[in-house]
C-alpha cells in the first residue's frame, strides 16, 4: 500500500491507487499521511485552480490569458492539496457550478469551482469508494485520466485542469467496484489484518504513544520522514532519465497477454510503475526485480473473475510472471 502511494507521487500518470482491505487496518491513516511527504508546490496567487506559473498543461484559462498579455504572475508556495470527497457529495459540488450568490446579487454568471478544481496538482481521496454513486466515480476517473474537467451547465461553459492522484479505499465486504471502473485505477493494493501477536502489540503501543503525545511522536520520526521526502523528490527529478529495455517491455506485454488482461492499460501502467520504482531506487535502467516488485499491484485487479477458481489474483500474477521471465 505504501509503495503504491509513493510510486503515484513519483509519477502521477500511473493513474491512482485503489486500496481494499479489512476495516481498522490503517488505510485512511496511511493515505492522509502521504500529503506530509510531498514538497510544497508553486501556484499562481488568487487562482482557483492551483495553476502552475509556467506549465501550460497545468494552467487555467485566466492565467493563460494573463501570460499571453505579457502580465507578471505573482506566485505562492502551498502544501500539496489533499481533498476528501465525502460519500454524500453531489455532482455540482464535485465538478463545480454557477455561483448563485453572484448571480442573484450582481446579476453575472460566474463559475464556483468544485472539488476537482481544489484537487488540481494534489491528491483526491475517496473513502469507501465502492459505496459512491457510479456516475460520480465515472466523472472522477474521466478527469483523472484526461487531466481536465469540463463543465457545461446553467449557461456556463468552462474547462479547467484537474490533474490529481486519485486514491480510493474500501472494504470488500461492503461490495465490489464494477470491473470497468476498477480497471481505471492504475494500481490496486489489498490489505489484510496482521496475525502475528508481537507485531500487533507494536502497532497498538505506537498508536497509544501517538495519542498520549503526538508532538513527541512526530519529532521522533522527523529524520526518517525528511529522508523519505528527499528520496521522493530525487526520484521525481530522475524519472525522465530512466529507461526500460525493449526485451523487458515485450515480457511485460507477454505477462498481460498470458493473463488475458483486457485492453492495454495493464501494459502501460506496469511500464510506468517499473520506471518510477527504478527512479525511487536511484537506478538508470529498469531491472527484472523492479518489474517483479510492482507487477502484482498493477495487474491483480484487471483479471477476469472466475467464480470456480479459488486461487488469489495476486498469486496468479506472480506465477505467470515467474513462468514468463524464467524463459529468458
C-alpha positions in Angstrom: 0.0 0.0 0.0 2.8 2.4 1.0 4.8 1.6 -2.1 1.8 2.1 -4.4 1.1 5.5 -2.9 4.8 6.6 -3.1 5.1 5.5 -6.8 1.9 7.5 -7.7 3.5 10.5 -6.0 6.7 10.0 -8.0 4.7 9.6 -11.3 1.1 10.8 -11.0 0.4 9.5 -14.6 0.3 5.9 -13.1 -3.3 6.7 -12.5 -4.1 6.4 -8.8 -4.4 3.6 -6.3 -7.4 1.6 -5.1 -6.8 0.2 -1.6 -9.2 -2.6 -0.5 -8.9 -4.3 2.9 -10.2 -5.2 6.3 -11.7 -2.5 8.4 -9.3 -1.0 11.0 -6.1 -1.7 9.1 -4.9 1.9 8.9 -5.9 2.5 5.2 -7.2 6.1 5.7 -4.4 6.9 8.2 -1.7 6.0 5.7 -3.4 7.8 2.8 -3.8 11.0 4.8 -0.2 10.8 6.0 1.2 10.8 2.4 0.5 14.5 2.0 3.2 15.4 4.6 5.8 13.7 2.5 5.2 15.9 -0.5 7.3 19.0 -1.3 5.4 22.4 -1.5 4.2 23.4 -4.9 4.3 26.8 -6.5 0.9 28.2 -7.6 -0.3 31.4 -9.1 -1.7 33.8 -6.5 -5.5 34.2 -6.2 -6.1 31.4 -8.8 -8.9 29.0 -8.0 -7.3 26.0 -9.9 -3.8 26.0 -8.3 -2.4 26.9 -11.7 1.3 26.4 -12.5 3.2 29.5 -13.4 5.0 28.1 -16.5 3.5 24.7 -17.4 0.6 25.2 -19.9 -0.9 21.8 -19.2 -1.5 22.8 -15.5 -2.9 26.3 -16.1 -6.4 27.7 -16.0 -7.7 29.8 -19.0 -7.5 33.0 -16.9 -3.8 32.5 -16.2 -3.1 31.6 -19.8 -4.7 34.9 -20.9 -2.6 36.9 -18.4 0.5 35.2 -19.8 -0.4 36.0 -23.4 -0.9 39.6 -22.5 2.6 39.6 -21.0 1.4 40.3 -17.5 3.5 39.3 -14.5 2.2 36.4 -12.4 2.6 36.5 -8.6 3.1 33.1 -7.1 2.9 31.4 -3.7 4.2 28.2 -2.2 1.5 26.0 -0.8 1.2 22.5 0.7 0.1 19.9 -1.8 -3.8 19.9 -1.6 -5.3 16.8 0.0 -9.0 16.8 -0.8 -11.5 14.4 0.8 -14.6 13.5 -1.2 -17.5 12.6 1.1 -19.9 9.9 0.1 -22.9 12.3 0.1 -21.2 14.7 -2.4 -23.4 15.9 -5.3 -22.2 16.2 -8.9 -22.4 20.1 -8.6 -20.0 20.0 -5.6 -17.6 17.7 -7.4 -17.5 19.4 -10.8 -18.4 23.0 -9.9 -21.4 25.0 -10.8 -22.8 28.6 -11.2 -22.1 30.9 -8.3 -25.7 31.5 -7.1 -24.8 34.4 -4.8 -23.1 36.4 -7.5 -25.9 35.6 -9.9 -28.5 36.9 -7.5 -26.7 40.0 -6.1 -24.7 41.2 -9.2 -26.6 39.5 -12.0 -23.5 38.0 -13.5 -22.7 34.4 -14.4 -19.5 33.1 -12.6 -18.2 29.7 -12.0 -17.9 28.4 -8.5 -15.2 25.7 -8.5 -15.8 22.2 -7.1 -13.6 19.6 -5.5 -11.9 18.7 -8.8 -10.6 22.3 -9.1 -9.3 22.2 -5.5 -7.6 18.9 -6.0 -5.6 20.0 -9.1 -1.9 19.1 -8.6 -2.8 17.3 -5.4 -4.4 14.2 -4.1 -8.2 13.4 -4.2 -9.1 10.8 -1.6 -12.4 8.9 -1.7 -13.1 6.7 1.4 -15.5 3.8 0.8 -15.2 4.4 -3.0 -17.3 1.2 -3.5 -20.3 2.9 -1.9 -20.0 6.1 -4.1 -22.6 6.6 -6.8 -21.4 5.1 -10.1 -21.8 8.2 -12.2 -19.6 10.2 -9.7 -16.9 7.5 -9.9 -17.1 7.8 -13.7 -16.6 11.6 -13.5 -13.6 11.2 -11.2 -12.0 8.6 -13.3 -12.5 10.5 -16.5 -11.0 13.7 -15.0 -8.1 11.7 -13.5 -7.4 10.0 -16.9 -7.6 13.2 -19.1 -6.3 15.7 -16.6 -9.2 18.1 -17.4 -12.7 18.8 -16.1 -15.3 20.2 -18.5 -18.4 21.8 -17.1 -21.4 22.6 -19.3 -24.4 23.7 -17.2 -26.7 26.7 -16.5 -25.2 28.6 -19.4 -21.7 28.2 -18.2 -19.1 26.5 -20.3 -15.7 26.1 -18.7 -12.7 23.7 -18.9 -10.0 23.6 -16.3 -7.0 21.5 -15.4 -7.8 18.6 -12.9 -4.5 16.7 -12.6 -4.6 14.8 -9.3 -3.6 11.4 -7.9 -6.9 9.6 -7.3 -6.8 7.4 -4.2 -9.8 5.2 -3.2 -10.2 2.9 -0.3 -12.9 0.5 0.8 -13.9 -2.7 2.5 -14.7 -5.6 0.1 -17.4 -6.9 2.5 -19.4 -3.7 1.6 -19.5 -4.5 -2.1 -17.1 -4.6 -5.1 -16.5 -1.9 -7.7 -17.7 -2.6 -11.2 -14.8 -4.2 -13.2 -14.7 -1.4 -15.8 -14.3 1.2 -13.0 -11.7 -0.9 -11.2 -9.7 -1.2 -14.4 -9.3 2.6 -14.5 -7.3 2.7 -11.2 -3.6 2.4 -12.0 -2.8 0.2 -9.0 -4.6 -2.0 -6.6 -3.4 -2.9 -3.1 -5.0 -5.5 -0.8 -4.6 -5.2 2.9 -5.1 -8.0 5.4 -5.2 -7.8 9.2 -1.8 -8.6 10.8 -1.9 -12.0 12.5 1.4 -12.0 14.3 0.8 -11.1 18.0 4.2 -9.2 18.6 3.6 -7.0 15.6 0.0 -6.3 16.7 1.3 -5.2 20.1 3.9 -2.9 18.4 1.2 -1.2 16.4 -1.1 -0.8 19.5 1.8 0.6 21.5 2.8 3.1 18.8 -0.9 4.2 18.5 -1.2 4.7 22.3 2.1 6.7 22.3 0.8 8.9 19.5 -2.5 9.5 21.2 -0.8 10.5 24.5 1.8 12.8 22.9 1.5 13.4 19.2 4.3 16.0 19.0 6.9 13.8 20.6 6.0 11.1 18.1 6.3 13.4 15.1 9.7 14.6 16.4 10.9 11.0 16.8 10.3 10.2 13.2 11.2 13.6 11.7 14.6 12.5 10.4 13.2 9.4 8.7 10.4 11.5 7.3 12.9 14.1 5.9 15.0 11.3 4.3 11.9 9.8 2.6 10.8 13.2 1.4 14.2 13.9 -0.3 14.2 10.4 -1.8 10.8 11.1 -3.4 12.0 14.5 -4.8 15.2 12.8 -6.2 13.0 10.1 -7.8 10.7 12.7 -9.4 13.7 14.5 -10.9 15.3 11.3 -12.1 12.2 9.7 -13.6 12.6 11.1 -17.1 16.1 9.6 -17.5 15.1 6.0 -16.6 14.8 3.6 -19.5 13.2 0.2 -20.0 14.8 -2.4 -22.3 12.7 -3.5 -25.3 13.1 -7.1 -24.3 11.6 -6.3 -20.8 8.7 -4.4 -22.4 7.9 -7.4 -24.5 8.0 -9.7 -21.4 5.6 -7.3 -19.6 3.2 -7.5 -22.5 3.6 -11.3 -22.7 2.5 -11.5 -19.0 -0.5 -9.3 -19.7 -1.4 -11.5 -22.7 -1.0 -14.7 -20.8 -3.3 -13.4 -18.0 -5.9 -12.4 -20.6 -6.0 -8.8 -19.5 -8.4 -6.7 -21.5 -7.1 -3.6 -23.2 -3.6 -2.1 -22.9 -3.9 -0.2 -19.6 -2.1 -3.0 -17.7 1.0 -2.8 -20.0 1.2 1.0 -19.8 0.8 1.2 -16.0 3.3 -1.6 -15.4 5.9 0.1 -17.6 5.3 3.4 -15.8 5.4 1.9 -12.3 8.6 -0.1 -13.0 10.3 3.2 -14.2 9.0 5.0 -11.1 10.3 2.2 -8.8 13.7 2.2 -10.5 13.9 6.0 -10.1 12.9 5.7 -6.4 15.8 3.2 -6.0 18.2 5.6 -7.9 18.7 3.4 -11.0 19.1 4.5 -14.6 17.6 1.3 -16.0 14.7 -0.9 -15.1 15.7 -4.4 -14.0 13.6 -7.6 -13.7 13.5 -7.2 -9.9 11.8 -3.7 -10.3 9.1 -5.2 -12.5 8.6 -8.1 -10.1 8.0 -5.6 -7.2 5.3 -3.7 -9.0 3.5 -6.0 -11.5 1.1 -7.6 -8.9 0.0 -4.1 -7.8 -0.6 -3.1 -11.5 -2.4 -6.2 -12.7 -4.3 -8.1 -9.9 -7.5 -6.1 -10.4 -7.6 -6.4 -14.2 -8.0 -10.2 -14.3 -11.4 -11.7 -15.2 -13.1 -13.1 -12.2 -13.7 -16.9 -12.4 -16.3 -18.0 -9.7 -14.9 -21.6 -9.8 -11.3 -20.5 -9.3 -10.0 -20.4 -5.7 -6.5 -19.0 -6.4 -5.9 -15.4 -5.4 -5.4 -13.0 -8.3 -2.1 -11.7 -6.8 -0.8 -15.3 -6.7 -1.9 -15.9 -10.3 0.0 -12.8 -11.5 3.2 -13.9 -9.6 3.0 -17.4 -11.1 2.6 -16.1 -14.7 5.4 -13.6 -14.1 7.8 -16.3 -12.9 7.0 -18.6 -15.9 7.4 -15.8 -18.5 10.6 -14.3 -17.1 12.1 -17.7 -16.3 12.1 -18.5 -20.0 14.5 -15.7 -20.5 
